[in-house]
Structures are given as C-alpha cells and as structure tokens.
Amino acid sequence: MTAITALWLPILVSAVIVFIASSILHMAPLWHRSDYPRLENQDAVMEALRNLKVPPGMWFMPRSKDMAEMKTPEARTRLRVLEGTNDGFEIAEADLRLRGPDDDRNRQQQAQRAAAPLTTCG
C-alpha cells in the first residue's frame, strides 16, 4: 500500500489542474453575461437606492452596454466618484458636472419618474 506522503505531489497537482479547468469552463462560455442586465432607467434606480440608504456593493450600477462604453472617460470618472464616496450629494454634484443641467435625458427621466413613481415598503 502506498503512503499518503508519497501521493501529496500528485494530489496537489491534480487539485490545481481541476481548479484551473473549472475556472476556464466557468468564464470562457460567458454563461453569466446576462445575470446583471443593464437597466434602461438605471440613473433613476440608482437615485432610489441612494434614497433608501442601500449601500454600494449590494447593487451593480452604473452598468455599461459593452466594454467600449466602460473605457470612455465619462464612465471611468463616474465609477471613480462612486468608489470615492457614499455621500449622495457629492455623487449628485459630480453627475451634474459630468452631464450638465436640463438636457433631454434629464427631461426624459423626470417624465418617467412622474409616470411611474417609486414607492417604499414600510
């Protein structure tokens, strides 16, 4: 009978190979790409989450359409602001600097909010 001490290297090597293979099989087919879809009104949802004091990390927004959009300077700046603070006023001021006041998108968001107001539980 072979002692376990003689088998430690094959056991370790096989464990590493299984780990690497399972990681590749999990990531390569992109099965989970649609797990967190982009919301059409994600700015309004983010505002509602901030008002409800849901901490960042419990939600995945802003979400870009693709990798090209994530690499834009505006997207990187928005993510840096979200990483740097949990203060809603600072985030709103940074958003105002990035997008500016009263553009068409803000008017659309206001119309959507008026058409479907958010309610809170409790």
Sequence and secondary structure as in RCSB ss.txt:
>XXXX:A:sequence
MTAITALWLPILVSAVIVFIASSILHMAPLWHRSDYPRLENQDAVMEALRNLKVPPGMWFMPRSKDMAEMKTPEA
RTRLRVLEGTNDGFEIAEADLRLRGPDDDRNRQQQAQRAAAPLTTCG
>XXXX:A:secstr
   GGGSHHHHHHHHHHHHHHHHHHHHTT TTTTSS   TTHHHHHHHHHHTT  TTSS  S  SSHHHHTSHHH
HHHHHHHHH   HHHHHHHHHHHH SS HHHHHHHHHHHHS      
